[in-house]
Amino acid sequence: MALNRMPPPQHTTSPPSLLARVNWRAVGALAAKELSNREVHAPVVSTYRWWARRPHCVMGALLDAAVAQYGPELVVSDPFSGGGTVTFEAAKRGLKTYAQDLYPWPARGLAAALGTCDATELQAAADRVLAALAPHREGYRTADGHELSHVLRVRRSTCAHCSGKVFEFPHGLVSVTSRSLSDRGAFFGCRACGHLTRRTRGIKSFTCDGCDARWSVNNETAGCPHCSHDALCAEGWQAVLVQELAVVHSQLRAVLRPVAEGDPVALHPASGVHEALAAKIPTGKETKRLLDNGFAAWRDLYSSRQLEALTQGLKAVARLDCAPAVKDRLAFSLLGAAEMPALLSRWDRFNLKPFEGMANHRYAQTTFAVESNLLSPVGRGTIPRRLEAAAQALQWFIDSRKRPPKVATTVPGRRGRRKTDWDVLVTTGSSVKQALQTGSVNVVVTDPPYFDDVQYGELARLFHVWLKVYDPNVVVDESAEAVPNSTRGTSPADYEATIAACLAESRRTLKANGRLILTFHNKKMVAWRALAGAIATAGLKVTALAAVLAENQGDHCKRSVNAMLHDLVIECAPANTPLLPAPSLEFTPKSAAEKNLAAMGLALVDCVAARNSADLGAEYRAHLERLGVRKRLID
């Protein structure tokens, strides 16, 4: 369908599209603010880790549009609930909401974050857990009694050609000395002897104070510095820097300095760990990165101090005499800290903070790792900080509602009477089968997996291992995941078939005048073809389109890459719905990114209607030409 042939939206025979009720420019501006600091605008995002969460303001705007169209008694469904954005926003508005995810980690995390508990009781229980863990902080005490918050290590290897020692600093500039604008100092690493040399951060080269070797800062080299061969055999890790807690200007700060004699920086082997942590890391498209880096079992990623803090913390939670909702909130705060493994977390050398082990939606591969003292009161992602965030998230949710929601959990296909007395029903299992009655939902709002951009199941393996430490009855089945994965043998056709089955099941749950809204983006044409085929196979028709900002350019995984930052918002109705209006473009595309998504959306309309996704690429290019855009972002 050509853009110039698209009529303006006509609403005489059918209700207006939900997307027409949204001011997309205003929502995009709100999304930009939210994405710059998610924890401030939506504290609930810190309750459990999930990937590719959409902005709360976008989902909230869609839900407000649904309320305007259907009234406040509507029922909302999200069959790919993941990070729970739709469910949180629906629950805030007092809407009856159904959420489902294949995996226990996000489903259990969502239920825990929505669970009703008293803020005072939560704080008292958190204090008891921290008190029980306090003795474990002693493992980070220095000889003079100070506490370390971080230990930074470089991987030490031996050259297979000359047997020389190699210290695999990934950058010449290892770390700036502080974040103070007046401090221009930095530490520079020597790959030949492992010594750190302090110089001014703007230099282009330096001479090592340890061995007099000369190094260029910007021309980063790999391989052996002694003979230039690149066959290196990793043999261990050497601590070179620490952050020590100190009171600076009346505030507790972490001060970076070189390792000194008596610092507790040794890596001790873990013993007596839970069987789930001792299990071998399974092969996979993502976990191959861990195996290639020499890790064999999950426990290998952590220091013994970290393993002890996490396992003893979970035991302390289990011993608490308090409401289950309180225990679950505390447990997920502790479990979340498992994303900071000592040998997987990377160091932000300019902002002096660690990155999570999966900060870029992939397991990290690093030769310069940072061990976080998980009990430190200072530092990113530590247990005290996470407990504080859990309390803030609870208060944010309490303040947003007149009364707490009644949350129920289930699995699809469970025998017996279906649960009906709920405000929020969280279901674990594949959404090809949903625990909802036929014709019971007004609007489905969801964002299906973005093809193979994120391997959710493999990334969640780390959390599922720890979840089994907390609850040994947890069962995980990755076979039904709607993500192409060469290791599992799932193809784009499998992705399309699974998405189609889930959407068809969601169509079954829709009321006669219900709508299904998807948000999606991808730079691969094969992903869009699969989505078009899935929508058509599910018996749906595209009725309206919009585009909105959905990603933060400053996120670690988006830096220095030509990332797609906008989502296409796709409104669908059952194809057999009578008197549907012509599809409408409910936003005016301005930027090249928006025009690319508009062109793809219009092509999607054509191909879904024709039930022929093979022509999607040609239709996309034709619409892009009509929009006057030469730069193609989707190939």
Residue, then its C-alpha position, 0 to 999 in steps of 0.5 A: m500500500a503506497l503512503n500517498r494512497m493511505p486515507p486519513p483514519q475513518h472512525t465512523t464504522s469502528p472505534p478509533s485505533l488505540l495508537a491514534r489516542v497517543n501523542w507520540r512526540a510527547v511520549g517520545a520526549l518522556a521516554a528520552k528522560e526516562l531512559s537517561n535514568r530508569e531507576v529514578h523514573a521507574p524504581v521497579v526496574s531494579t527489582y530483577r534483571w531482564w533485558a530490552r525493557r521498554p520505557h514505562c511511559v510508552m506502555g503507560a500511554l498505550l494503557d491510558a489509550a486503552v482505558a479511554q477506549y474500553g473503560p477502566e474495567l478492561v482486562v490487559s494481557d502481556p504474553f511476553s512479560g519479561g521485564g514486566t513493564v506492561t504489568f507494572e504500569a497496568a497494576k499502577r492503574g488498577l487494571k486487571t492484568y495477565a502476565q506470562d513468560l516462558y522462564p521462571w526468573p522473570a515470572r518469579g521476579l515480577a510476582a515478587a515485585l508486585g507482592t503485597c508487603d509492609a514497607t516497615e517489615l521489609q526494612a526490618a527484615a533487610d536489616r536482619v539479613l545485613a546483620a547476619l552477613a556483617p561478619h563476612r565483610e571481614g574478608y575484605r579488611t586490610a592489614d590496617g583495618h580498612e575495608l575494600s569495596h573492589v579488587l581489580r585483576v588482570r589476567r596473567s598468561t604465559c607465551a607458548h612460544c617464548s615462555g614469557k609472562v604476559f599481563e593482558f591489560p586490554h587498554g594502555l590506560v587501565s583506569v583514571t585515578s578518580r572522577s574528580l575533574s581536577d584530578r588528571g591522573a591515570f594508571f597505565g599498565c605494562r603488559a611485560c611486567g604487570h606494573l602500574t605506572r601513574r601518569t597524566r591521563g592525556i599522554k600518548s606514550f609512557t615508560c613503565d616504572g617497573c621495567d622501563a619498557r616503552w608503551s604507546v597508549n592508543n595503539e593497543t596491542a595483543g599477543c606477547p610483548h616479548c616475542s610478538h607471538d599471539a599464542l597465550c596460555a592463561e594461568g591466573w589473575q593478578a590483583v593490581l588495583v583496589q578501591e578502599l572505603a574512606v571518609v572524604h569530605s564527610q562522605l564514605r567514598a571508594v578511593l582507588r589505589p594500587v595493591a599494597e602488602g597485606d591487602p586481602v586480594a588472593l583468589h581462594p578456591a571455593s569449596g562446599v558450594h551448592e550443587a547448582l553452582a558446581a554444575k558444568i556450564p552448558t554449551g550454547k551460543e552465548t555460554k560458549r563465550l564463558l567456556d572459551n574463556g576457561f570457565a567450566a562451572w558456574r562457581d568458577l565465575y565468582s570469588s569464594r567471598q562472593l559465593e559465601a556472601l550470596t549463599q549465606g544471605l539466601k540462608a539468612v532470608a530462609r530463616l526469617d520469620c516474616a511474610p513470604a512476600v517479604k522473603d521473596r523481595l529480599a531474595f531477589s535483591l540477593l539473587g540480583a547481586a549474582e550478576m556481578p561475578a568477580l571474573l566476569s565484571r568489567w571495569d569502567r575505567f573513566n567512571l570508576k564502576p563495575f559493569e554487570g557480567m551481562a551488561n551488553h546483553r552478552y556474557a562478558q569476555t574480559t582480561f581485566a576483571v573487577e571483584s565487587n565486595l557484595l556487602s560494601p555499603v558503597g558500590r554499584g550492584t552491592i547487596p545493601r544498595r539492592l536492598e535499598a532499591a527494593a524498598q524504594a521500588l516498593q514505596w513507588f508502587i505503594d504510592s501509585r495505587k489506592r490499594p495493593p493488587k491481589v497477585a496470583t501465580t499459575v502455570p498454563g494447563r494446570r488441572g482444576r478450577r482456573k483462578t479468577d479472584w486476582d488483580v494480576l495473574v502471573t503465569t510461567g510457561s510458553s504462551v502458546k497456551q495461556a491460562l485465560q478464557t476465550g474472549s476475556v481480554n480487551v487489549v494485549v500489549t507486548d513486545p515479543p523477542y527481538f529475533d536473535d538479538v538477545q538470547y534470553g534463555e542463555l543469559a538467564r541461565l546464571f540467574h536460574v542457577w542461583l534461583k535453584v539455590y533459593d528454590p531447588n524445585v525450579v524447572v527451566d525449559e529452554s526448548a520452547e523459546a522463540v529465539p533462533n539459536s544455532t546451538r539448539g537448532t532453532s531457525p528463523a522458521d522456528y521463531e516465526a512458528t512459535i511467535a505465530a502460535c503465541l499470537a494466535e493464542s492471544r487472538r483467542t483470548l481477545k474480545a470481539n472488539g479487542r486489539l493486540i499491540l506489538t512493539f518491535h525493532n530489528k536491523k535484519m530483514v529476516a526478522w521482519r519477514a518472520l514477524a510478518g509471517a507470524i502476524a498473518t498466520a495468527g489470523l491478525k490484520v495490522t490496523a495502525l502504526a506508530a514509532v517511538l524512542a525505546e532505547n538509550q544511546g548511552d547504554h553500554c550495549k548501544r555505545s559506538v554502534n549504529a544501534m536502532l533506538h526506536d520501536l515500531v508500534i504495531e496495532c492489530a485486530p483479528a482479521n475477521t473483525p467486521l468493518l475494520p478501518a483502513p490501516s493508518l499511520e498515526f505519527t509523522p516520521k521525521s528522522a531517518a530512523e522513524k522513516n525507516l520504521a514507517a516504511m517497514g510498517l507500511a510494508l508489513v501492512d501490505c505483506v500481512a494482508a497479502r499473506n506473503s512475507a517474501d515480498l517484504g524487502a521490496e515493499y520496504r524499499a519502495h516505501l522508503e523511496r516514496l518517503g524520500v530516504r536513501k539510507r536503509l537501516i534494515d537489510 
